[in-house]
Amino acid sequence: MTGKAVDLVEIWRGGRLESLHRGHAVVMNGAGEVVESWGNPDHVTYPRSSAKIIQALPMVESGVADRMGLTPAHLALSCASHSGAAIHTDPVNRWLDDLELDDDAFRCGPQWPSDIPARDGLVKADATPCRYHNNCSGKHCGFLTMVKANGWGPEYVEADHPLQVQIKSTLEELCEDTSPGWGIDGCSAPNHAMTIRAMARAMASFAAADDSTARGGAMVRLREATMTHPALVANVDRACTHLMQAGKGTVSVKTGAEGFFIAIIPGKGLGVALKIMDGTTRASECAMAAILCRLGVLDANDPLVKQYRNPDLRNFAGLITGEMRPAAALA
């Protein structure tokens, strides 16, 4: 299917369709072939944080991760959009200490934690958030690791910085496409536009990778790190973590802002990328869960999966008021 965005997720209340989320999605294999698609595979958009595993790849492929003593937990954090919980900020601060740097070295801005205990702790202490609370601080630790290992300048989010030049080149090589332009991401780093098809191809490359090359070995390490430490990638109450836990080591997933989502399925050699056009996270989570069930990676009856693929919607009194479900094309 090609052309316009198609219906992917529906919201029902009282037996009536109340809301509808449209988008594009592509499943690719390691040979660069489209296995299945919805909407327009060639729609160009920003992958946002779904690109983090690609942004972390030069650090591992170049050998910097090994020279700097990084563990799989470090690699998972470098791919994370975390919630600012203690399980995230404590290792981020230890990583900073190992680099002999402090919060001022980050070029991402301060952000209130989405983790409620962490946020409430700051409020009770009459404190304000720091840069290390930013959901991208793990990625930025990876950036700073590259900066220190290579002796590069501190303004690492500038588009012409050697780090960002290398990331752009890596992205285009994996996508087998040229980015038509870039925008500034929420964490201040460049985010390069790509087609949905190109991002699915890149994720299929991660899925099909093996240890026969330096790049392949680095891709394996990153995908395995995310599946081994899913709570570091998101948080204990987040969709990325729950879907990876439900997959039991068979899938790595990563959300991105404004309704982008990717999946890497090593056992099947498949990559998935999708975009919800209204930018709604609930819809991107539902669509990804539905696609992974469709591909036989997840079980639709698993409670961890159902809360995203087909949840009951409740009001503040706890009454079931409706449901969210994949549209017919995905179901």
Helices and strands as residue ranges (DSSP letters): E 6-13, E 16-29, E 34-38, E 44-45, G 48-51, H 52-61, H 64-67, H 72-78, H 86-98, G 103-105, H 116-124, G 131-133, H 137-150, H 162-175, E 182-184, E 190-192, E 194-195, H 196-208, H 214-228, H 230-233, H 239-247, E 252-256, G 257-259, E 260-265, G 266-268, E 270-276, H 281-294, H 303-309, E 312-314, E 320-326
